[in-house]
Amino acid sequence: MRCHASEKAEIIELVEQSHLPAKRTLDKLGIPRSTFYRWYDRYREGGIEALSDHRSRPDRAWNRIPDRPDHRPGAGACGTIAAGARRAVHR
């Protein structure tokens, strides 16, 4: 379940104002302590704007093969797999 920045800020305020220990309050809310403290650190550093969701995955993978119209996996220098295989057989 994803929370919006305003919901995260509300949860932070609730935990801060609760008379219970943070662990018990978070247990009652069903929020892992690691998640809460990640939110709390961001909130302290940048306010409610820092609580907005971030992309969890990068835009590009480091090992992705580039999309080129002339690129076909398995094609040899001749442009086709069959031509390269025929040339190898006749040598």
RAGIMO-V39915 format. One line per field, one symbol per residue. psi: psi as a letter, one per 20 degrees, with the letter a starting at -180 (. if undefined). A space follows every 10 residues. Layout:
psi = ???
//
This chain:
psi = pqqrhhgghg ggggghiqiq qgghghghik pqhhgghggg ggghhjahhi iqqqpiqqhq qhkppqophi pppipahiiq ggghhghhhj .
//
